[in-house]
């Protein structure tokens, strides 16, 4: 199979989240410049663009024709790609940090800095249920009928059929604040990353969890020999294989074998074994996402400003997931070209 490396266009502001569509290679990008963009990753074209006053902190697909985004002003919005319209679905009391859509129940699930997890009915646009925690909701993930919620250093598990209490008591897989969490229906578990560079993999099944759950530090030693505390910003789980990728503040996207608990290795025809690692980026990796087949991985590195001058353009890279050693080609956003 031919290997290729493409890139989405440059965005005016740093990306907050990238998401591939459920069945196509359309890519949704929310960003801090208050823009939501939809790209055709195969043709490298911009298909949809919407602006809003507040910053967009996260986004997700409803289906191939609509998407949701959560905003810094506490609003939850729905975007219709066909009618090129947007509508407010609900409001939190503070900025909404994360959003997911349940294909099973038809509900939007949101987590906010107001310390609340809320569910919204997409048909009636009504608030359907809410849970209040003792700290901000930093990340969440929907896996079938279950919701995994990261609050401080704890993970809570809820069954969407009965939200009167968590399925399991809160679990603290990491010593420091959890920054990102991603669950997998195939694994029946989740991967979480913390601000100190530690990743934990755990399963919802207690028996499996007791035998196979583990935690490790992505960058155990710096050049000085001391622990290198590089925050994990995002995690992407392969949809078909027991592989996940971590993206960190140091600009690295690293693939891991979930079973061997090691960095992913590849055996070439020459019998030489090489470490599979994506090319490093100039700044932090803010978000990543596999497409539905696991053949493409979208990576959004965010660059910092220095003396009011952006050092590099914000780019969305799309790389062939089976060709990690290749450097991505960069193609400008067609809408930004002159």
Secondary structure by P-SEA (a helix, b strand, c coil): cccbbbbccccccccccccccccccbbbbbccccbbbbbccccccccbbbbbcccccccccccccccccccccbbbbbbbcccccccccccccccccbbbbbccccbbbbbccccbbbbbcccccccccccccccccccccccccbbbbbcccbbbbbcccccccccccccccccccccbbbbbccccccccccccbbbbbbbccaaaaaccccccccccccccccccccccccccccccccbbbbbcccbbbbbbcccccccbbbbccccbbbbbbccccccccccccccccccbbbbbbbbbbccccccccbbbbbcccccccbbbbbbccccccc
